[in-house]
Amino acid sequence: MSCFECTQCGLCCLGIGEIVRMDRQISKYGFYIKNEVVGETKAVLVTPEYRDIFDSDHSIQDEHRSACFFVRKRADGKYVCTVHPGRLFICKDYHCCAARISKNGEEVARVKGKVSLVTQDEDLKNIWLDGVQKQPDRSREEITALLRGHGYSVLFYDGE
């Protein structure tokens, strides 16, 4: 098993703006952010390496009404949290998936929760339905062996 590794797809940040909010600005790059659900509030600074993009690009917030105030899209297409070192616990603890499934070196699916599969791969959907969803007590080792037998590899993350 591995530690979860973020791919910087941005999906988490594009929908969390209703929960993680900028509470108030205290300096040009200093803010208080708040988790509206649990009331956690924290002072943060925009990371120096992201200050240019923070100042110049608000297109994410224009395109996605629920985007976090601090997310920005880099030129390479990856999303970054401009206050990453000081982010709230909800952000630090977030994992978009419990496992990633690959075939021929390309990610083809993600597992959410214990048995929810997100994929466009029809063969994998059928294998998953028969071999995992209909048998929800299967261990990670059994799931790995099942998928390996069909040419897939699976990487489970700790803590899921």
SULCOR-V765695 format. One record per pair of residues at least 4 apart in sequence whose C-alpha atoms are under 8 Angstrom apart, sorted by the first residue. I is the first residue (numbers start at 0). J is the second residue. Records with the same first field share a line. If there is no record, write none. Layout:
I->J / J
This chain:
0->154 / 155 / 156 / 157
1->154 / 155 / 156 / 157
2->156 / 157
3->94 / 156 / 157
7->77 / 78 / 79
8->77 / 78
9->13 / 70 / 77 / 78 / 79
10->14
11->15 / 95
12->16 / 66 / 67 / 70
13->59 / 63 / 65 / 66 / 67 / 70
14->63 / 65 / 66 / 67
15->19 / 65 / 66 / 67
16->20 / 64 / 65 / 66 / 67 / 68
17->35 / 65 / 66 / 67
18->33 / 34 / 35 / 36
19->32 / 33 / 34 / 35 / 67
20->32 / 33 / 34 / 35 / 67 / 68
21->30 / 31 / 32 / 33 / 68
22->30 / 31 / 32 / 33
23->30 / 31 / 32
24->28 / 29 / 30 / 31
25->29 / 30 / 31
26->30
28->44 / 45 / 50
29->42 / 43 / 44 / 45
30->42 / 43 / 44
31->40 / 41 / 42 / 43
32->40 / 41 / 42 / 43 / 87
33->38 / 39 / 40 / 41 / 87
34->38 / 39 / 40 / 87 / 89
35->39
39->87
40->87
41->85 / 87
42->85
43->82 / 85 / 86
44->82 / 85
45->49 / 50 / 53 / 81 / 82
46->50 / 81 / 82 / 83 / 84
49->53 / 81
50->54 / 81
51->55
52->56 / 71 / 73
53->57 / 69 / 71 / 81
56->71
57->61 / 71
58->62
59->63 / 66 / 70 / 71 / 72
60->64 / 65 / 66 / 67 / 68
66->70
69->80 / 81 / 82
70->78 / 79 / 80 / 81
71->78 / 79 / 80 / 81
72->76 / 77 / 78 / 79
73->77 / 78 / 79
79->83
82->86
86->90 / 91
87->91
88->92
89->93
95->111
96->109 / 110 / 111 / 112
97->109 / 110 / 111 / 112 / 113 / 155 / 156 / 157 / 159
98->109 / 110 / 111 / 153 / 154 / 155 / 156
99->106 / 107 / 108 / 109 / 110 / 153 / 154 / 155
100->106 / 107 / 108 / 109 / 110 / 151 / 152 / 153 / 154
101->105 / 106 / 107 / 108 / 151 / 152 / 153
102->106 / 107 / 150 / 151 / 152
103->150 / 151
107->118 / 119 / 120
108->116 / 117 / 118 / 119 / 120
109->116 / 117 / 118
110->114 / 115 / 116 / 117
111->115 / 116 / 117
112->159
113->159
114->131 / 132 / 135
115->132
116->124 / 127
118->123 / 124
119->124
120->124
121->125
122->126
123->127
124->128
125->129
126->130 / 131 / 146
127->131 / 132
128->132 / 133
129->133 / 134
130->134 / 142 / 145
131->135 / 137 / 142
137->141 / 142
138->142
139->143 / 155
140->144
141->145
142->146
143->147 / 152 / 153
144->148
145->149
146->150 / 151 / 152 / 153
147->151 / 152 / 153
